[in-house]
């Protein structure tokens, strides 16, 4: 069920655009209590803004290894195959709970 759509110029980020859209939705439907699903790019300030300003709940949907950038290893120790597979470009397909909702919404 689509609740709102907003087309914005390319110089407005997805986070800024989503804030505009959600503010309008809140004004038009103040009685609605929403639970939002978002990808890892919305984690942090945006997530906090939605919770405190609008009173909506947010669930960030991302891979458990999404922010793996590197590993500290003792001298002489090599990376394991499992560690290598956590790096971007080496990761395989992984089923992530509710991710299809996020992708379908952006599609």
C-alpha positions as CSV (number, residue, x, y, z in Angstrom):
1,X,0.0,0.0,0.0
2,X,1.6,3.2,-1.2
3,X,1.2,6.1,1.3
4,X,3.0,8.8,-0.6
5,X,5.3,9.7,-3.5
6,X,7.6,12.7,-3.9
7,X,9.7,13.5,-6.9
8,X,12.7,15.7,-6.1
9,X,15.6,17.2,-8.0
10,X,18.9,15.2,-8.1
11,X,20.7,17.6,-5.7
12,X,18.5,16.5,-2.8
13,X,19.7,13.4,-1.0
14,X,17.4,10.4,-0.3
15,X,17.6,11.2,3.4
16,X,16.5,14.8,2.9
17,X,13.8,13.8,0.5
18,X,12.5,11.1,2.8
19,X,12.3,13.7,5.6
20,X,10.2,16.0,3.4
21,X,7.9,13.2,2.4
22,X,7.5,11.8,5.9
23,X,6.8,15.3,7.3
24,X,4.0,15.8,4.7
25,X,2.6,12.3,5.5
26,X,2.6,13.1,9.2
27,X,0.7,16.4,8.5
28,X,-1.8,14.7,6.3
29,X,-2.3,11.6,8.4
30,X,-1.3,12.5,12.0
31,X,-3.2,9.5,13.5
32,X,-1.1,7.0,11.5
33,X,1.5,5.1,13.5
34,X,4.1,3.7,11.1
35,X,6.9,1.1,11.3
36,X,9.5,1.9,8.6
37,X,12.0,-0.4,7.1
38,X,15.2,1.2,5.8
39,X,18.6,0.1,4.5
40,X,21.9,0.7,6.3
41,X,22.3,4.1,4.6
42,X,19.6,5.5,6.9
43,X,21.2,4.4,10.2
44,X,22.1,7.0,12.7
45,X,20.8,10.6,12.6
46,X,17.9,10.0,10.2
47,X,16.8,7.0,12.2
48,X,16.8,9.1,15.4
49,X,15.0,12.0,13.7
50,X,12.2,9.7,12.6
51,X,11.8,8.3,16.1
52,X,11.9,11.6,18.0
53,X,10.3,14.0,15.5
54,X,7.6,11.8,14.0
55,X,7.2,9.1,16.6
56,X,7.5,6.3,14.1
57,X,9.5,3.1,14.7
58,X,12.3,2.2,12.3
59,X,13.9,-1.1,11.5
60,X,17.3,-0.9,9.7
61,X,17.7,-3.9,7.4
62,X,21.3,-4.8,6.4
63,X,23.7,-7.6,6.3
64,X,25.4,-8.6,9.5
65,X,28.8,-8.0,7.8
66,X,27.7,-4.7,6.1
67,X,30.3,-2.5,7.8
68,X,33.3,-4.9,7.8
69,X,36.2,-2.9,6.5
70,X,39.2,-4.9,7.8
71,X,40.6,-7.1,10.5
72,X,43.5,-6.7,12.9
73,X,45.6,-9.8,12.8
74,X,48.7,-10.8,14.8
75,X,51.9,-10.7,12.8
76,X,52.3,-13.7,10.6
77,X,48.6,-14.7,10.8
78,X,46.7,-14.9,7.5
79,X,43.1,-14.0,6.8
80,X,40.7,-17.0,6.8
81,X,38.4,-17.7,3.8
82,X,35.4,-16.7,6.0
83,X,37.0,-13.3,6.8
84,X,37.9,-12.6,3.1
85,X,34.3,-13.4,2.1
86,X,33.0,-10.6,4.3
87,X,34.7,-7.9,2.2
88,X,32.6,-6.1,-0.5
89,X,33.1,-7.7,-3.8
90,X,33.7,-11.1,-2.3
91,X,30.4,-11.6,-0.5
92,X,27.9,-14.0,-1.9
93,X,24.1,-13.8,-1.8
94,X,22.6,-13.8,1.7
95,X,18.9,-13.8,2.6
96,X,18.2,-10.8,4.8
97,X,15.0,-10.6,6.8
98,X,12.6,-7.9,5.3
99,X,15.1,-6.7,2.7
100,X,12.7,-7.4,-0.1
101,X,10.4,-4.8,1.4
102,X,13.1,-2.1,1.3
103,X,14.1,-3.0,-2.3
104,X,10.5,-3.2,-3.5
105,X,9.8,0.2,-2.1
106,X,12.7,1.8,-3.9
107,X,11.9,0.0,-7.1
